Amino acid sequence: MFLNYYQPEIQASLNQTRGFEGEKLTLNFELKTISTDNTVVISIFNSSYTITDVEPNVTYSTIVTLPNIPGLQNIIVTSLPQGNIAPASVKLTVNVTYFSANITFESPGFVIAGLPTNIHGCTTSKFNGEVLVMIGNNKYYTHVIDGQFSVSVVIPPTLNLGNTPISVSALPPYSGTTVKNVFVINVLDLVPLGVVGYLAYYALSSRTVEVKREEKKKEGVGERKKFIFTDPIALAYYQALTAIEKITNEEMRDYYTVRGYLNLVRGKIDENKYNAFSRLTFLFELRVYGNYALDLAEVNELLKVIMS
């Protein structure tokens, strides 16, 4: 008995033999065989996909995505056997890599928590892409033009007094990260709420303040001094503060910082309410310390979430 098998041939090529992690390459292949409706499997690293109904002597184009693993990677194109048609395969090699960006940047020696600061830097002259600037949990993306970039970042008001890193990272197809430490000054770590109230009064010039004492309530919220401003931002903050106290039964005391109180109630209220209160606290800080003109519509929406 003689078993005769037809041995097909696969011709394949890539549009380039080097690419960065996650880049999409074009793969062309042609199956030389006598059979129709063939099946071709394309695999790279630990993933693969199948192309069916492949006709003989026809050039096909498909897209392959390079894995997030640097180094030489094999792309294997295989035609599956059918009947007396034997399998066939061809292996292509691609070098997966990043291109170095060589980032340098300048930043102030010290920054104020809750306030903006400017970051300027440069990269490889041929860089044509984006960089990611991170400080705390804040992320900022900016384009590099002629090897130069500049971005204004807000120092998170949650950062404590002391050194904190600022990092600048190139995005694919480039790689490289540079990190510098800046000294953060957070006045809210140093100033208790009672003093904040008086500072706010003077910062918000031409505004009045009334000091009230509340009798101890059954809800468990003790008496304290409350500063009620005609300024809508400060008023909204104290309305929200009263609501949060009732929900958590955690009293804001005169020697607490507003940031300290925010950390105190973390995990004790609904996440949506906490996020709204965190944002409102930040806006209150900006108003008190920077006298910023803020969006009252946003303040009202935050207050609605907290009071609901």
C-alpha positions as CSV (number, residue, x, y, z in Angstrom):
1,M,0.0,0.0,0.0
2,F,1.3,3.4,-0.9
3,L,0.1,6.6,0.8
4,N,0.5,9.7,-1.3
5,Y,0.4,13.1,0.3
6,Y,0.6,16.5,-1.4
7,Q,3.0,18.8,0.3
8,P,1.9,22.5,0.1
9,E,4.1,25.5,0.5
10,I,3.5,28.8,2.4
11,Q,5.1,32.1,1.4
12,A,4.9,34.8,4.0
13,S,6.4,38.2,4.8
14,L,6.1,41.1,7.3
15,N,6.1,44.8,6.4
16,Q,8.9,45.2,8.9
17,T,11.1,43.0,11.1
18,R,11.3,45.4,14.1
19,G,8.5,46.9,16.1
20,F,7.5,48.2,19.5
21,E,5.4,46.4,22.1
22,G,1.7,46.4,21.1
23,E,2.5,47.6,17.5
24,K,0.3,46.2,14.7
25,L,2.2,44.8,11.7
26,T,0.9,43.7,8.3
27,L,1.5,40.1,7.4
28,N,1.1,38.9,3.8
29,F,0.9,35.2,3.0
30,E,0.1,32.9,0.0
31,L,-0.6,29.2,0.1
32,K,0.7,27.1,-2.7
33,T,-1.4,24.0,-2.9
34,I,-4.0,22.1,-5.0
35,S,-6.8,22.2,-2.5
36,T,-9.4,24.8,-1.8
37,D,-11.1,26.1,1.3
38,N,-7.9,25.7,3.4
39,T,-7.4,26.7,7.0
40,V,-4.5,28.8,8.1
41,V,-3.5,29.4,11.7
42,I,-1.3,32.4,12.7
43,S,0.4,32.3,16.1
44,I,2.7,34.6,18.0
45,F,3.8,34.2,21.6
46,N,0.9,32.7,23.5
47,S,-1.9,33.8,21.2
48,S,-3.2,32.6,17.8
49,Y,-6.1,33.1,15.4
50,T,-7.5,31.2,12.5
51,I,-8.3,32.2,8.9
52,T,-10.7,29.9,7.1
53,D,-11.6,29.4,3.4
54,V,-8.1,30.2,2.2
55,E,-7.9,29.7,-1.6
56,P,-4.6,28.6,-3.2
57,N,-2.2,31.0,-5.0
58,V,-4.0,34.1,-3.6
59,T,-2.1,36.7,-1.5
60,Y,-3.8,37.4,1.8
61,S,-3.1,40.3,4.2
62,T,-3.8,40.3,7.9
63,I,-2.8,42.3,11.0
64,V,-0.8,40.8,13.8
65,T,-0.3,42.6,17.2
66,L,3.1,42.3,18.7
67,P,3.2,41.1,22.4
68,N,4.2,43.2,25.3
69,I,7.4,41.2,25.6
70,P,10.6,42.6,24.3
71,G,13.1,40.6,22.4
72,L,13.0,38.3,19.3
73,Q,9.5,36.8,18.8
74,N,8.4,34.2,16.3
75,I,5.3,34.5,14.1
76,I,4.3,31.1,12.8
77,V,2.0,30.6,9.8
78,T,0.6,27.1,9.5
79,S,-1.8,25.5,7.0
80,L,-3.8,22.7,8.6
81,P,-3.9,19.2,6.9
82,Q,-7.0,18.0,5.1
83,G,-7.5,14.7,3.3
84,N,-4.3,13.9,1.5
85,I,-3.0,17.4,1.8
86,A,-0.1,17.5,4.4
87,P,0.4,20.4,6.8
88,A,2.9,23.2,6.1
89,S,4.3,26.0,8.1
90,V,6.7,28.9,7.9
91,K,8.4,30.9,10.7
92,L,9.0,34.7,10.7
93,T,11.0,36.5,13.3
94,V,10.4,40.0,14.5
95,N,12.4,42.1,17.1
96,V,10.1,43.6,19.7
97,T,11.6,46.7,21.3
98,Y,11.1,50.2,22.5
99,F,13.0,53.2,21.3
100,S,14.8,55.2,24.0
101,A,13.5,58.7,24.6
102,N,16.2,60.1,26.9
103,I,13.9,62.3,29.0
104,T,15.1,65.3,31.1
105,F,12.8,67.8,32.9
106,E,12.8,70.7,35.3
107,S,10.4,71.4,38.2
108,P,10.4,73.8,41.1
109,G,12.3,72.8,44.2
110,F,9.1,72.9,46.3
111,V,5.4,72.9,45.5
112,I,2.2,73.7,47.3
113,A,-0.3,70.9,47.7
114,G,-3.6,71.8,45.9
115,L,-2.0,74.4,43.6
116,P,-0.7,74.1,40.0
117,T,3.0,74.0,39.0
118,N,4.7,73.9,35.6
119,I,6.9,71.0,34.3
120,H,9.2,71.7,31.4
121,G,11.3,69.0,29.7
122,C,13.0,67.7,26.6
123,T,13.5,64.3,24.9
124,T,15.4,62.8,22.0
125,S,15.2,65.3,19.2
126,K,13.4,62.8,16.9
127,F,10.8,62.0,19.5
128,N,7.3,62.2,18.0
129,G,4.8,61.1,20.6
130,E,3.5,61.7,24.1
131,V,4.8,61.6,27.6
132,L,2.9,60.8,30.9
133,V,3.6,63.0,33.9
134,M,2.6,61.6,37.3
135,I,2.5,63.0,40.8
136,G,0.6,61.2,43.4
137,N,-2.4,59.7,41.7
138,N,-2.7,62.5,39.2
139,K,-1.8,61.7,35.6
140,Y,-1.2,64.2,32.8
141,Y,-0.6,63.4,29.1
142,T,1.1,65.9,26.8
143,H,2.6,65.9,23.3
144,V,6.3,66.4,22.6
145,I,6.9,68.9,19.9
146,D,10.4,69.2,18.4
147,G,11.7,67.3,21.4
148,Q,10.2,69.8,23.9
149,F,7.2,69.5,26.2
150,S,5.5,71.6,28.9
151,V,2.6,70.8,31.1
152,S,0.8,72.4,34.1
153,V,0.0,69.9,36.8
154,V,-2.0,70.3,40.0
155,I,-0.2,69.0,43.1
156,P,-2.7,66.7,44.8
157,P,-4.0,68.3,48.0
158,T,-3.9,64.8,49.7
159,L,-0.1,64.8,49.7
160,N,1.6,65.2,53.0
161,L,4.4,67.6,53.9
162,G,7.7,66.2,52.6
163,N,9.4,64.8,49.5
164,T,7.3,63.2,46.8
165,P,8.3,61.9,43.3
166,I,7.3,63.4,40.0
167,S,7.9,61.0,37.1
168,V,7.8,61.6,33.3
169,S,7.5,58.5,31.1
170,A,7.6,58.2,27.4
171,L,4.6,56.3,25.8
172,P,5.1,53.7,23.0
173,P,6.8,53.4,20.6
174,Y,9.3,55.1,22.9
175,S,10.5,54.1,26.4
176,G,12.2,55.8,29.3
177,T,11.3,57.3,32.6
178,T,12.9,60.0,34.6
179,V,11.9,60.7,38.3
180,K,12.7,63.7,40.5
181,N,11.7,64.5,44.0
182,V,10.0,67.8,45.0
183,F,9.3,69.0,48.4
184,V,5.6,69.4,49.1
185,I,4.3,72.0,51.4
186,N,0.7,71.2,52.6
187,V,-0.5,74.0,54.8
188,L,-3.5,72.0,55.8
189,D,-1.2,69.6,57.7
190,L,-0.2,72.5,59.8
191,V,-3.3,74.6,60.2
192,P,-6.3,73.4,62.3
193,L,-9.9,74.0,61.2
194,G,-10.5,76.9,63.6
195,V,-7.6,78.8,62.2
196,V,-8.7,77.9,58.6
197,G,-12.0,79.6,59.3
198,Y,-10.3,82.9,60.4
199,L,-7.9,82.7,57.5
200,A,-10.7,82.2,55.1
201,Y,-12.5,85.2,56.5
202,Y,-9.5,87.4,55.8
203,A,-8.8,85.8,52.4
204,L,-12.4,86.3,51.3
205,S,-12.3,90.0,51.8
206,S,-15.5,92.0,52.0
207,R,-17.3,88.9,53.3
208,T,-18.9,88.5,56.8
209,V,-18.6,85.6,59.2
210,E,-20.8,84.7,62.1
211,V,-19.7,82.4,64.9
212,K,-22.4,80.2,66.2
213,R,-22.5,77.6,69.0
214,E,-24.7,74.6,68.7
215,E,-26.1,72.8,71.6
216,K,-25.2,69.1,71.8
217,K,-27.5,67.1,69.6
218,K,-29.0,63.7,70.1
219,E,-27.4,62.6,66.9
220,G,-24.1,62.5,68.8
221,V,-22.6,65.6,67.1
222,G,-21.1,67.8,69.8
223,E,-21.0,71.5,69.9
224,R,-18.3,73.4,68.0
225,K,-17.7,76.7,66.4
226,K,-19.1,77.0,62.9
227,F,-18.0,79.6,60.4
228,I,-20.8,80.4,58.1
229,F,-19.6,82.5,55.1
230,T,-21.6,84.5,52.6
231,D,-19.2,83.0,50.1
232,P,-21.1,80.1,48.4
233,I,-18.1,77.8,48.3
234,A,-17.4,78.0,52.0
235,L,-21.1,77.8,52.8
236,A,-21.5,74.6,50.6
237,Y,-18.5,73.0,52.4
238,Y,-20.0,73.6,55.8
239,Q,-23.4,72.3,54.7
240,A,-21.7,69.1,53.4
241,L,-19.6,68.9,56.6
242,T,-22.7,68.9,58.7
243,A,-24.3,66.2,56.6
244,I,-21.2,64.0,56.8
245,E,-21.0,64.4,60.6
246,K,-24.6,63.1,60.9
247,I,-23.9,60.1,58.6
248,T,-20.6,59.1,60.3
249,N,-21.2,60.4,63.8
250,E,-17.6,61.7,63.5
251,E,-17.4,65.3,64.8
252,M,-15.2,67.9,63.1
253,R,-13.2,69.4,65.9
254,D,-11.5,72.8,65.8
255,Y,-8.0,71.3,65.9
256,Y,-8.7,69.0,62.9
257,T,-7.5,70.0,59.4
258,V,-10.0,69.6,56.6
259,R,-7.7,67.1,55.0
260,G,-7.4,65.2,58.3
261,Y,-11.2,65.0,58.6
262,L,-11.6,63.8,55.1
263,N,-9.2,60.9,55.8
264,L,-11.1,60.3,59.1
265,V,-14.4,59.5,57.3
266,R,-12.8,57.5,54.5
267,G,-14.6,54.2,54.3
268,K,-17.4,55.3,56.6
269,I,-19.7,56.7,54.0
270,D,-21.0,55.7,50.5
271,E,-18.2,55.9,47.9
272,N,-20.1,58.4,45.7
273,K,-20.7,60.7,48.7
274,Y,-17.0,60.4,49.8
275,N,-15.8,61.2,46.3
276,A,-18.1,64.2,46.1
277,F,-17.0,65.4,49.6
278,S,-13.3,64.9,48.6
279,R,-13.8,67.0,45.5
280,L,-15.7,69.7,47.5
281,T,-13.0,69.8,50.1
282,F,-10.4,70.4,47.4
283,L,-12.5,73.2,45.9
284,F,-12.9,74.7,49.4
285,E,-9.1,74.6,49.8
286,L,-8.6,76.4,46.5
287,R,-11.1,79.0,47.5
288,V,-9.6,79.6,50.9
289,Y,-5.9,79.6,50.0
290,G,-5.9,80.8,46.4
291,N,-9.2,82.8,46.2
292,Y,-9.8,81.0,42.9
293,A,-13.0,81.7,41.0
294,L,-14.7,78.3,40.9
295,D,-17.6,76.8,39.0
296,L,-20.7,77.1,41.3
297,A,-22.6,74.6,39.1
298,E,-20.1,71.9,40.0
299,V,-20.2,72.8,43.7
300,N,-24.0,72.6,43.7
301,E,-23.9,69.2,42.0
302,L,-21.4,67.9,44.5
303,L,-23.6,69.2,47.3
304,K,-26.6,67.4,45.9
305,V,-24.8,64.1,45.9
306,I,-23.7,64.5,49.5
307,M,-27.1,65.7,50.8
308,S,-29.1,63.0,48.9
